[in-house]
Every structure is written in C-alpha cells, then in structure tokens.
Amino acid sequence: MIQEKSYSAANGYLVLVLWLGLTAATVLAVALWQQYALFAVGCVLSILMLSGFFIVAPNSSKVLVLFGKYHGTEKRDGFHWANPFFSKQTVSLRARNMDTEKIKVNDKQGNPIIISAVVVWQVTETAHAMFEVDDYEHYVRVQSDAAVRILAGHYSYDHADEDQSDITLRAGGEQVNEELERELHARLTKAGVSIIEARINHLAYAEEIAGAMLQRQQATAIIAARRMIVEGAVGMVEMALRKLEKDNVITLDQERQAAMVSNLLVVLCSDRAAHPVVNAGSIY
C-alpha cells in the first residue's frame, strides 16, 4: 500500500523571476547577437518552465507523479513550481456532505424498510485515494450504501413487544449512528477517507407493510393509554375511599363499597362523559 509523503515544491514567484530572465535573454540572443540556436533553446526551456507552475487552493492538494512513480503531495496553498514532467492531480481536502440513496432492505426481524443516511467525509490520505481505488468518490458512495444495508440488518426497526431493552433503528439514536460510523470507517480507510459524521436521516416501513405496522403502532398506543387510565382510576378510587373513611363522611359496608368502586371506575375509564343519576331519597 502506497503511503502519502509530503513534497516541498519551489516558490513559484522566485521561479517566475528566473523565467522572465530566461525569456529576456532569449530575446536578446536574437536582437543583439543573431543567435538563433540560443533562441530556439531558450524558447524550449521557457515553455518547459511554464508547465511547471501550479496553484494549490486552501484545503486542497496536488498529487505529483513522474512517469508512473509517486513523488509526493503538495498541501501548502499558494503559487508553486515543480518538475515540468510531473503530472499534477488535484485532490480536495475539504469536508464533503453526501446523502445516500433511499434503499429498501430487511431489518433484523425481516421487515422491509426504507432507509438512507447522510455522511460527512473528507480525504486525509491522498496517496490512498488516488492509487488504492479507481474512483474514490464513487467508492465512498457504494461502500456507504453497503454499510447502511449491513446496519439495517443488525437492528430491528422498532420494538415488537413490551421488551424495551434492545436497541432499535428508530430509538437507538447515537448508538446506531456510532455503529454506522465504525462500519464506514472500516470500509473507507483503504481509500484514505475519514468519516466526520454519519447519521440516519430517513427511516420508514416499506409500502407493502406500512399500513399493518401503523395499525400495530396505533394499537400499542391505545393499550398504553388505557393502562395509564386504569392505573390512574384505581389510584383515585383508593384515595376517595380512604378519604371518606378518614373524615367519617359516610360508612359503607363491603357491598356498597364494591358498588361505589364499580361506578367510579366506569365514570373514570369511560370513553364518553358520564350522565349522573341523582337519588333524592335514601342512599339505600
């Protein structure tokens, strides 16, 4: 595996001054001494020197290769000059934002889901990016899709029952995102790419099961709400009986207490508003 190495190119402005001097000498060789051979040599050297100039923008780099051999990477921004026969390929070092395609995969339980992720990445090893893979940008996209597929197969979309201990794609949060980052890092190190951040940005059931899963979620929500209502109603009834007994407001036998509990639970747990019946006579 080719390792990145730094290359210190010559100062472009200094070489530009030398180039201007060579150009002036070439013109004088013809104008003053009629030296056409020197003029031809000077023109060739001037053209060669011109091809050696290059500019490196901030957060960018130039990979320098001479006849198939890697000589180094110039990362210093500015105006530089290097061997005119070097091929100079630009590799951006900026952070890039990529939104993966929405893909249909099966989660841990075999349910078809639609998932995609956003990946923030940047090149840190230019030699790996240029020489270890054919097209590092395409490589990042393909491997990111593969990592999302593997991640989806490791977790369920959501909890299937009351067991809330397992990590799921919907509720996993940072743990799922960290797992995605580790998977991407393992796959993209070969291409000299570093992962800054990776997050799931789209998650849904596939169309063929979305309706059934929505009904299940609604049923789960209704059951949870009913459970909360019943627990609250039982607590209120218990508190009412205790309060009546403590303040000696009224004394009820077991049968009347059971009737009172039944009536209160019906009122508190009913879906509709209660319609009270007023008894103007004896309580018995």
KOLVEXZA-790486 format. One record per residue: residue in one letter; y, z, x of N, C-alpha, C in turn. Coordinates in steps of 0.05 Angstrom, whole numbers, plus 32768, in hexadecimal, padded with zeros to 4 digits. Atoms other than C-alpha are relative to their C-alpha. Example, Ala and Ser with C-alpha at 12.3 -4.5 7.8 and 13.67 -1.06 7.14 Angstrom:
a7FE8800080127FA6809C80F6801880008012 s7FE87FFF7FF07FEB808F81118016800E7FF1 
***
This chain:
m7FE880008011800080008000801980008012 i7FE780027FF080447FEB801D801380167FF8 q7FEE7FEB8004807380258026801D7FF78004 e7FE480087FFD80BE801E801C800C800B801A k7FF17FF77FE880E98021805B801C7FF67FFE s7FE48007800181338020806480087FEB8015 y7FF680147FED81577FE68084801F80028001 s7FE37FFD7FFC819D7FED80A1800C7FE58007 a7FF4801A7FFB81C17FAA809B801B8003800E a7FE780007FF281FE7F9880C4801780017FEC n7FE87FFF801182447FA480A980097FE37FFA g7FF9801B800782567F658083801C7FF88008 y7FE580077FF882A07F68809280037FFA801D l7FFF80057FE382957F6C80DD7FF47FE58006 v800D801A7FFC82667F3080DB80117FEA7FF5 l7FEE8014800C82987F0B80AF80167FF98014 v7FEC80067FEB82CC7F1280E77FF47FEE8015 l800E80107FEC829A7EF681197FFC7FE47FF6 w8004801A800C828B7EBD80E9801A7FF08000 l7FE6800E800082D57EAC80E380067FF6801C g7FFB80087FE482DA7EAB812F7FEF7FE98008 l801180167FFA829E7E7D8135800A7FE77FF2 t7FF68017800E82BB7E4F810180197FF5800D a7FE780097FF282FE7E4C81257FF87FF3801A a8008800D7FE782DB7E3D81677FF47FE57FFC t800C801A800782B47E05814680167FEB7FFB v7FEA8013800682F47DE5812C800F7FF9801A l7FF280057FE683167DEC81717FEF7FEE8012 a801180107FEF82DA7DCC819380047FE27FFA v7FFB801C800782E97D8B816E801D7FF98004 a7FE380067FFF83357D8F816A800A7FFE801C l7FF57FFF7FE683417D9F81B37FEF7FF28015 w8010800B7FEA83057D8A81DC7FED7FEA7FF7 q80118016800A82E27D5781B07FE280058005 q801C7FF97FFB82A07D7D81B87FF180007FE5 y800E8003801A82797D62817D7FE5800F7FFF a801A7FF27FFF82387D8181958005801E7FFA l7FFA7FE4800682587DC78195800880037FE3 f7FF87FFE801C82767DB881517FE780017FED a80198000801182307DA881347FF2801B8002 v800E7FE67FFD82127DE78152801080167FF2 g7FF07FEC800E824C7E1081387FFD7FFF7FE2 c80048003801D82447DF480F27FE6800C7FF7 v801A7FF5800781FA7E0580F18000801E8001 l7FFF7FE37FFE82077E4C810A8011800C7FEA s7FEE7FF58015823F7E5680D77FF180017FE5 i800F8001801982127E40809D7FEA80158000 l80147FEC7FFE81DA7E6D80B5800B801C7FFC m7FF37FE6800382097EA880BB800880067FE4 l7FF77FFC801C82247E9D80757FE980097FEF s80177FF9801081DE7EA280587FF6801D8005 g80097FE57FFA81D67EE78077801180157FF1 f7FF07FEC800E820D7F08804E7FF480067FE4 f80097FF8801B81FA7F308010800E80197FF7 i7FF27FE9800C82167F657FE27FEB80117FF1 v80117FED800F81F27FA37FC8801280107FED a7FF07FF28014820F7FBF7F887FF7801D7FFF p80087FE48003820E800A7F797FE680027FEF n801A7FFC800E81C980237F627FEF7FE67FFF s801080187FFD81AA7FE27F7A7FF57FFF801D s800C80027FE681837FCB7FB77FF87FE38006 k800A801A7FF7816E7F8E7FDF7FE780048010 v80197FFF7FF181267F867FF680007FE88013 l7FFE80147FEC81257F5F80377FE57FF8800B v801A800B7FF880E97F32804880057FE88012 l7FFE80167FED80E27F0480847FE57FF28003 f801980107FFE80AC7ECE807F7FE880107FF7 g80177FF1800C80807EFA80537FFD801C8009 k80037FE57FF5808A7F3A807A801880117FF6 y7FEC7FEE800A80AF7F75805B800D800F8017 h7FF17FF47FEA80E67F8F8089801080197FF7 g7FF27FE8800881087FC4805E80117FFB7FE7 t7FF08001801881367FD38023801C800B8007 e7FE47FF77FFC81827FD88027800A800B7FE5 k7FF77FF38019819A800B7FF3801E80078001 r7FE37FF97FFE81E18016800D80117FEB7FF2 d7FEF8014800E82137FF67FDF80167FF68013 g7FEA800B7FF082477FC87FFE7FF97FE48009 f8002801B7FF6824E7F8780257FF18001801B h80117FFE7FE882177F7C80597FF97FE4800A w800A80187FF581FA7F4880877FE58006800E a801B7FFD7FF481B17F3F809D7FF77FE58009 n800C80187FF681857F0B80BC80017FEA7FEA p7FFE8015801481947EC980987FE67FF67FF4 f801A8009800A814A7EBA80917FF280147FEE f800B7FEC8013813E7EFA806980027FF57FE4 s7FFD8003801D812E7EF080208009801B7FF5 k7FF37FE7800A81587F237FFA7FFC80027FE2 q80067FFD801C813C7F397FB7800C80197FF5 t7FF27FE9800C81647F677F8A7FED80107FEF v80107FED801181427FA47F6C801480167FF7 s7FEE7FED800B816C7FCF7F3E7FF4801C8001 l80097FE47FFF8168801B7F48800C80107FE8 r7FF47FF28017818B802B7F067FEA800A7FED a80127FF68015816A80537ECF80007FEB7FE9 r800280148015815080257E987FF3800D7FE8 n800A7FF5801A814180337E4F7FEF7FEB7FF3 m80128013800C810580127E2F7FF3800C7FE7 d800C7FF8801980EE80177DE77FE67FF07FFD t8019800E800280A480067DE27FFC7FF57FE4 e8006800D801A80877FDB7DAB7FF280157FED k800E7FEF801380707FFD7D6B7FE37FF57FFD i801C80097FFF80247FFA7D717FF080117FEC k80127FF280127FEC800C7D407FE8800A8010 v80167FF47FF27FB9803C7D5E7FF380147FEE n800D7FEB800E7F8780707D478005801A800E d7FFC7FE67FF37F9780B97D527FE5800E8005 k80197FF27FF97F6480EE7D667FEC80017FE9 q80127FFF80177F4880F17D1F7FF87FE57FF5 g8007801B80097F4380A67D1980137FF47FEB n7FEC800B80147F7F809D7CEA80127FEB800E p7FEE80147FF47FA6805D7CF7801E80097FFD i7FE47FF880007FEE806D7D0A80117FEB800F i7FED80117FF3802C80477D21801080128013 i7FF27FEF7FED804B80637D61800E7FEF8015 s7FF2800C7FE9807E80507D96800F8015800F a7FF27FEC7FEF80A480737DCD80187FF3800E v7FEA80097FEF80E4806E7DF57FFC800B801C v80067FF87FE480DC80707E4180197FFA8011 v7FEA80037FED8114807B7E747FF48000801C w800D80037FE680FF80637EB980127FF38014 q7FF0800D7FEA811A804C7EFC7FEE7FFB8018 v800F80077FE78100802C7F3C800880138016 t7FFA7FEE7FEA80FB805E7F757FF37FF5801A e800D800C7FE980CD80377FA580017FE27FFD t7FFC801D800380E57FEF7FAC7FE97FF0800B a8016800F7FF480AC7FD97FD87FE87FFF7FED h80168000801480787FEF7FA480077FED7FE9 a7FF88011801780A07FCD7F6D7FFD7FE28006 m8000801C7FF980A47F8B7F927FE57FF58008 f8018800B7FF480617F867FB47FE5800B7FF5 e80197FF5800A802E7FB17F8F7FF97FF57FE4 v8005800C801B80357F907F4A800F7FE57FFF d7FF3801B800280487F497F35801C80027FF4 d7FE67FFE800E80817F5B7F058002801D7FF7 y80007FE3800580937FA57F05800B80067FE4 e7FF57FFB801B80BC7FA17EC47FEB7FFB7FEB h80168005801380827F817E9E7FEA80158003 y80147FEC7FFB80537FB27EBF8007801B7FF2 v7FF77FE7800D807C7FED7EA67FFC7FFF7FE2 r80038003801D807C7FD27E5F7FE380027FF7 v801C8000800880317FC57E5C7FF3801B8004 q800C7FE67FFB801E80077E7B800B80167FEE s7FF47FED8013804E802D7E4D7FF27FFE7FE5 d800F80038019802B800F7E107FE4800C8002 a801A7FF47FFC7FE880237E2D8001801E8000 a7FFE7FE380007FFF806A7E3A8005800B7FE4 v7FFB7FF7801C801880707DF27FE67FFF7FF0 r801A8003800E7FD480587DD87FEE80178008 i80127FEA7FF77FAF808C7E02800A801A7FF5 l7FF47FE7800B7FDF80C37DED7FF880047FE3 a80067FFE801D7FD480B37DA37FE380077FFB g801D7FFA80047F8880B77DAC7FF9801D8008 h80067FE57FF77F8D80FD7DCB800880157FEB y7FF57FED80137FB2811E7D907FFD7FF57FE3 s80008007801D7FAF811E7D44801E7FFC7FF8 y7FE58005800A7FEB81057D1D800C801B7FF6 d7FF77FE7800C7FF081477CF77FE880127FFB h80157FEE80067FC881857CE67FF17FF87FE7 a8010800880177F8F81737CB87FF980177FED d80067FE980117F8481BA7C9E801480168007 e7FEE7FEA7FFC7FA381FF7CA380018008801D d80007FF97FE47F9282047CED80187FF3800E q7FE7800A7FF47FD681FE7D0F80008003801E s80017FFA7FE37FBD820D7D5680017FE78011 d800180197FF07FB181C57D6D801B7FF38001 i7FE880107FFC7FE9819B7D897FFD7FE57FF2 t8000801A800E7FFA815E7D5F80177FEF8009 l7FEA80127FF8802581217D6A801A80077FF2 r7FE87FFA8010805581357D32800D801A8008 a7FF57FE57FFB805C817E7D457FFF8008801D g80047FF97FE4804C817C7D8F801980038010 g7FE67FFE7FF3809481717DA57FFE7FFB801E e7FFD80047FE480A0817B7DEF7FE57FFE800E q801A80017FF3805681857E007FF57FE47FFF v8009801B8002804581407DE680107FED8012 n7FEF80107FEF808081217E0A7FFA8004801D e80077FFA7FE4806D81437E4B7FE57FF28007 e801A800E7FFB802681287E4480047FE28003 l7FFA801D7FFD804280E27E3A800D7FFA801B e7FF380047FE6806E80E97E787FEB80018017 r80147FFE7FEB803280FF7EA27FEE7FE78000 e801080188002800980C47E89800E7FE8800C l7FF080177FF5804180937E9980038003801E h7FFC7FFC7FE3804D80B27EDE7FE77FF7800F a801980077FF3800380AA7EF07FFC7FE18001 r8004801D8001800580607EDB80157FF0800F l7FEA80107FF58048804B7EF780088006801D t7FFA7FF97FE48049806C7F3B7FF97FE88012 k800980187FF08024802E7F5680167FEC8002 a7FEA80138000806180047F44801A800B800A g7FE77FF47FF5809380337F65801480097FEB v7FEE7FF9801680AF80497F227FFD801D7FFA s7FFF7FE4800780C4808F7F10800980037FE3 i7FF97FFB801C80C680A97EC8801480167FFE i7FEC7FEC8004810580CE7EB67FFB800F7FE6 e80057FF4801A80F480DB7E6D7FF07FED7FEF a80108010801380C280C47E397FFD80107FE7 r80027FF2801A80C380D67DEF7FF67FED7FEA i8008800F801880A280C07DAF80187FFD7FED n7FE88004801180D880A07D847FF87FF47FE5 h8009800A801B80AE80847D4A7FE380097FFC l801B7FF68006807180A37D297FFC7FFF7FE2 a80058002801D805480927CE57FE37FF77FFC y801B800A8007801280867CC280027FE27FFA a8002801D80067FFC803D7CBB80017FFD7FE2 e7FFB8006801C800A801C7C787FE780057FEF e80187FFF80107FC1801D7C617FF9801D7FF8 i80067FE480077FBE806A7C61801980107FFB a7FE77FF180028007807D7C5B8001800E7FE4 g7FFE7FF4801B800280887C0F7FED80187FFD a80127FEA80027FC480B47C14800980188010 m7FF77FEA7FF07FE180DD7C4C8019800D7FF5 l7FE87FF5800E802280E67C257FF780137FEA q800B7FEF80157FFA81027BEB7FF5801A800B r800C7FE97FF47FD581317C1980168013800A q7FEA7FF07FF6801781497C38800E800E7FE8 q7FF47FF48018803481547BF27FEF80177FF5 a80127FEB80097FF6817B7BDD800180198011 t7FFE7FE97FED7FFA81A67C1B801A800F7FFC a7FE67FF38004804481B47C0E7FFF80107FE5 i80017FF2801A803681C67BC57FEF801A8002 i80117FE97FFD7FFD81F57BD8800F80168010 a7FF17FEC7FF0802982177C0D8016800D7FEF a7FEB7FF580118061821F7BDA7FF580137FEB r800D7FEF80138032823C7BA67FF7801A800C r80097FE77FF28016826D7BD8801780138004 m7FE97FF07FFC805B82857BE8800B800C7FE6 i7FF77FF5801A806E828C7B9F7FEE80177FF6 v80127FEB8009802F82B47B8F800380198010 e7FFC7FE87FEF803982E27BCB8019800F7FF8 g7FE77FF38008808082EE7BB67FFE800D7FE5 a80037FF4801B806E82FA7B6D7FF080198000 v80107FE87FFD8038832C7B7F80108017800B g7FEF7FEC7FF4806983517BAA8015800B7FEC m7FEC7FF78014809D83537B727FF480117FEB v800D7FF08014806B836C7B3F7FF9801C800B e80077FE77FF4805383A27B6E801880128003 m7FE87FF17FFE809A83B77B7B800A800A7FE5 a7FF77FF8801B80AA83B97B307FF080177FF6 l80117FEA8009806F83E57B208006801A800F r7FFA7FE87FF0807F84147B59801A800C7FF8 k7FE67FF7800880C784187B437FFF800E7FE5 l80027FF4801A80B684277AFB7FF2801C8001 e800E7FE67FFD8085845E7B1080118014800E k7FF07FED7FF080B5847D7B428017800B7FF0 d7FE97FF7801080F084807B127FF9800C7FE5 n80097FF5801A80C584977AD7800D7FF27FE9 v7FF3800F801580E284607AAD7FEC7FFD7FE8 i80148003801580A184557A877FE58004800D t801B7FFB7FF6805884697A8E7FED7FED7FF2 l80138014800B802484327A847FE480068008 d801B7FFD7FF87FDA84387A817FF67FE7800E q800B80167FF07FAC84087AA880017FE67FF0 e8000801880107FA783D77A6E801C7FF47FFE r7FE5800A80037FF283D37A64800B7FF6801B q7FF780097FE67FFE83CD7AAF7FF47FE48006 a800C801A7FFC7FCD83937AB1800E7FEA7FF0 a7FF2801380107FF183717A78801C7FF9800C m7FE680047FF48034837B7A9A7FFE7FEF8019 v800480107FE7801A83607ADC7FFB7FE37FF8 s8006801B80087FFE83237AB880197FF17FF7 n7FE8800D800A803F83157A9480147FFA8016 l7FED80047FEA806A831E7AD37FF77FE98012 l800A80167FEF803D82EF7AFB80037FE57FF3 v7FFC801A800E804082BA7AC5801D7FF88001 v7FE480067FFF808C82BF7AC480087FF7801C l7FF680057FE5809582BF7B0F7FF27FE7800C c800F80177FF4806082897B1F80027FE77FF0 s800080188011806E82597AE680137FEB800A d7FEF80177FF8808B82147AF380197FFE7FEE r7FEA8002801380B8821B7AB6800C801B7FFA a7FF27FE7800680EA824F7AA07FF2800E7FE9 a800E7FF0801480CC82887A77801280037FE7 h7FF27FFC801980DE82907A2D7FF8801C7FF6 p80087FE5800780DE82DB7A207FFE80057FE2 v80037FF8801C80C782FA79DE8008801E7FFF v7FF57FE5800280EF833979CB7FF0800F7FEB n800F7FEE801280C6837179AB801380167FF8 a7FEC7FEC800980F6839B79817FF3801A7FF6 g800E7FE8800A80C083CD796B7FF580118017 s800D7FEF7FEC809283FB79907FF57FEF8016 i800B800F7FE9807C83E779D57FE27FFC7FFD y801D80048005803483EF79BB7FFC7FF27FE6 
***
